């Protein structure tokens, strides 16, 4: 079973902010795959898909902790469903990538992303698949940028990157990780 987690912050005030790219990608893919995130456990929500269209079951999940505590949701969910770290994919925003672009990587440091720092600390490894969604360089301080709403100039490229990220998840599940990386890391 695979676990696909989109990172973000809970609450209305954080909806449609750059820091919630992971949530938006999960929502888009959940619609695409007809998965309801109708279960709640371990400080988050998730849905299980056991659909014949996909070669194996998977879980789509969103922490309801704040970003800095994302690992406190991911670790217990993995343990409960007995999911190995090589079957985990984390989706989050990245300022070093332009809006409209995505990057898939098999491992790496957290960079400056506090959600990934929490997950790496809880899983005790950097060998975690990740799909990073570009939000671009801040025009002002980083915190104000990531917690700011998506502006009209970035709306179209960010919508494109969210859609491409959902397609990348689909192709990862239907084919494999290398297929998805080769296809979407352009």
Secondary structure, 3 states (H helix, E strand, C coil): CEEEEECCCCCHHHCCEHHHHHHHHHHHHHHHHCCCCCEECCCEEEEEECCCCCCCCEEEEEECCCHHHCHHHHHHHHHHHCCCHHHEEEEEEECCCCCCCEEEECCCCCCCCHHHHHHHHHHCCCCCEEEEEECCCCCCCHHHHHCCECCHHHHHHHHHHHHHHHHHHHHHHHCCHHHHHHHHCC
